Amino acid sequence: GGSTMIKSHFQYVKYYKPVGVTCTTDSNVRGNIIDSIQRNGYSSPHRIYPVGRLDKDTSGLILLTSDGRVPNAVLRGINKQPKIYKVEVDIPIHDRDIQRLRNGIIITTVAQRDNKAKKLTQRTKPCQVERLGHKIVRM
């Protein structure tokens, strides 16, 4: 017998997002992730989308794909994965700060949609917080 090769028409891109890049495909948003990967030499024949997002002020590995099945398979339902953050700050973290983070804190962020910015304020969900150092925690 022979072997059968299946050629995928989907694109899958691992990208280390630097601080300052916004995880949006909206070309009207300055510093969007698509412009950033293109400046780094990647050009896709298909439209690709980030799977999830990283905040503008953070860096880290993110997957982009043209395969619409991936976000649903990874981010929803029984396959949903927890978000884990390693946070380093420039001042010492006290036990009371860790307890506040565990209980949930109120944050304000800016959502961008249709070239409009909207401030959103909400309490974070309670979470596990582990001290990794004097100024570092994993959440």
PyMOL commands that set and color helices and strands:
alter all, ss='L'
color gray80, all
select helices_A, chain A and resi 33-39+69-75+77-79+95-103
alter helices_A, ss='H'
color red, helices_A
select strands_A, chain A and resi 12-17+49-50+60-65+86-88+106-113+116-123+130-131+136-138
alter strands_A, ss='S'
color yellow, strands_A
deselect
rebuild
show_as cartoon
